[in-house]
Amino acid sequence: MKVKRFVLASRPGSDGEPVAENFRLEEAVLQEELLDGQVLARTLYLSVDPYLRCRMNEDTNAEYIKSWMIDKVLDSGGIGVIEESGTSQFSVGDIVTSFNWPWQTRCILDGKSLQKLDPSLVDGHLSHFLGAVGLTGLTALIGVKEKGHVIPGANQTMVVSGAAGACGSLAGQIGRLLGCSHIVGICGTDQKCSVLTSDLGFDCALNYKDNNLANKLKECCSNGVDVYFDNVGGAISDAVISQMNQDGHIILCGQISQYNKDLPYPPPLNPQTEAVLKERNIKRERFLVLRYTDQFESGIMELSQWVKTGELKVKETFAHGLEETAGAFLSMMTGGNIGKQIVQVSE
């Protein structure tokens, strides 16, 4: 059986921006017979996320993420449907997922690497399992619960950077659901600002490309900032941290503005910002959702319920066809998406 797949053609280098030439689309042939325990699956959806930029380097600087290998098929979160099964664990027609799904139209996978999905949890919107009712949603939910220290009724202000992205668009809404009274989002276009305030219930949204972000932030956060959900790092985070209150909390989720730079993770802060943290006793701890697997099952049920009732609104940007996967990744890395960037590989 012939399949299409993407492999890593070259690395951008630790300090380089990824480009289309780093990826190569090619044809391959799958073995005809399944071994015991294997399944043949057709890929339905693939997820492209900022952390994949780290996988393009020879060293990811993270023990829990493996580098992609040159000339080897790429992988990320994915969803597929079983077409043949060599294990009693799965039947033909089952919908399954994996954190390491090959960027390939069809693939032979070890059944032990897969998890069966229940489409009723997302009312049939299977792509939600890669976003709001999957690891992205869990990252936002558990991040706010574990590191945000939200106190209902305490009139707290939360700021979210990368607020129109996959995680940020959920984090702001979840902050509200868990008890924050004022939610401010920072993003990169006026259109995204409009989506945050008109569709997702943010109280205020700021375009970081406008002049005087710090002054506009001050206007939106008249009582200062209590909780900061940080997806971007860099100068934007410096501006937010400068306006944080005593004993505030930073949820250190991502640092996408720094991913094309050869820096340790999390990247060091400038001395002025570091001084603010110390003076105001602001907590800034690395957050890794994979350390909270005991909360995954209950978290998925909570997210599913919020999505079904409309309390948590989901934004997705779709690319169509495996051929578009690399382009979707590159677009996402430069802010081309609103909400979760998804590649629909097949129907």
Secondary structure, 3 states (H helix, E strand, C coil): CEEEEEEECCCCCCCCCCCHHHEEEEEEECCCCCCCCEEEEEEEEEECCCCHHHHCCCCCCCCCCCCCCECCECEEEEEEEEEEECCCCCCCCCEEEEEEEECECEEEEEHHHCEECCHHHHCCCHHHHHCCCCHHHHHHHHHHHHHCCCCCCCCCEEEEECCCECCHHHHHHHHHHHCCCEEEEEECCHHHHHHHHHCCCCCEEEECCCCCHHHHHHHHCCCCEEEEEECCCHHHHHHHHCCEEEEEEEEECCCHHHCCCCCCCCCCCCHHHHHHHHHHCCEEEECCHHHHHHHHHHHHHHHHHHHHHCCCCCCEEEEECHHHHHHHHHHHHCCCCCEEEEEECCC
